[in-house]
Amino acid sequence: MKLYIKNMVCNRCKMVVKSELEKLGLHPIHIELGEVEIKEENIDSIKLDVISVFKSVGFELIDDKKGRTIEQVKNLIIELVHHKNNDLRVNLSNYLSQHLNHEYKSLSNLFSVVEQQTIEQFFIKQKIEKVKELLMYDELTLSQIAYQLNYSSVAYLSNQFKRETGFTTSYFKQLKSSKRTGIDSV
């Protein structure tokens, strides 16, 4: 049986979900961002317990198809931006369509209606959070960050950063405070 889980955005999330399911006596077989396959065919008898445990650690069980699709879009974008830098050179609409076997237009319409933002806006916000992370590490130049995140130029990255955060990249670097947002909160 597959379970679909909202807010599962990183490898630590996978570990927490696995641990919590095992505590409930369930047997996870395969875990991906937003999706877990368990050995059990039916969890009706403990579904409320699963919902409660997930809620206590910041996750949510998704039962409807639209919710699952939106969560899959988010997880693919998060994985692309935060874990697969080399793949950022692909066309986002083709990438999502191929991975989800849906036309991009239908994905885009559904996402916009439910999330009150476009897929592109969500993608940009994720990229800006990655820029913030890389700026705080202070290991790469702005030019290297722009290249890594597939920006056409440093100027374009800087303008988008300022538009999204209200700060210049150099001012943000000086702050080095808690101006980052968790990727599950973007």
C-alpha positions, 0 to 999 in steps of 0.5 A, spaced: 500 500 500 502 506 498 501 512 503 502 519 500 505 524 505 505 532 505 511 536 507 516 530 506 522 534 503 528 531 505 532 525 507 531 526 514 524 527 513 524 520 510 528 517 516 523 520 521 517 517 517 520 510 517 521 511 524 514 513 526 511 508 521 515 502 525 513 505 532 506 504 529 508 496 527 508 498 520 513 495 515 515 501 510 518 497 504 520 503 499 520 511 501 521 517 497 519 524 498 512 524 499 511 517 498 511 511 502 510 504 500 508 499 506 507 492 506 500 492 509 495 492 505 490 496 509 491 501 515 484 503 516 484 500 524 490 505 525 489 510 520 487 515 526 494 514 529 498 514 523 494 521 522 496 523 529 503 521 529 504 524 522 501 531 525 505 531 531 512 531 527 509 536 521 507 531 516 500 530 513 497 524 510 494 526 503 488 522 501 485 526 495 488 525 488 489 533 487 493 533 493 498 528 491 499 531 485 501 537 488 505 534 493 509 530 487 510 537 483 513 540 490 517 534 491 520 534 484 521 541 484 525 541 491 529 535 489 531 538 483 533 545 486 536 542 492 539 535 490 540 535 483 543 541 481 546 539 474 539 537 472 537 545 473 538 546 465 532 542 463 526 545 461 521 545 468 515 544 464 518 538 460 521 535 467 514 535 471 510 532 465 515 527 464 516 525 471 508 525 473 505 523 466 501 529 465 500 535 461 504 541 464 498 545 462 493 541 467 499 541 472 500 548 472 492 550 472 491 545 478 497 548 482 495 555 481 488 554 483 490 550 490 496 553 492 495 560 490 501 561 486 504 558 479 509 553 479 514 558 476 513 562 482 514 556 487 520 554 483 523 561 483 522 561 491 526 554 492 531 557 488 532 563 492 532 559 498 538 555 495 541 561 493 540 564 501 543 557 503 549 558 498 550 565 500 550 563 508 556 557 507 560 563 503 564 557 499 562 560 492 562 566 489 556 569 486 558 567 479 559 560 481 552 560 485 549 563 478 552 558 474 550 552 479 543 554 479 542 555 472 541 563 472 543 566 465 547 571 469 549 574 476 545 580 474 539 576 473 540 572 479 541 579 483 535 582 481 531 576 482 534 575 489 532 583 490 525 582 488 524 576 492 527 578 498 527 585 498 535 585 500 541 585 495 545 579 495 551 582 499 547 585 504 544 578 505 551 575 506 552 581 511 546 579 515 548 572 516 542 571 521 535 567 520 533 570 514 532 563 511 526 559 510 525 552 511 524 549 504 517 545 507 515 552 508 516 556 502 
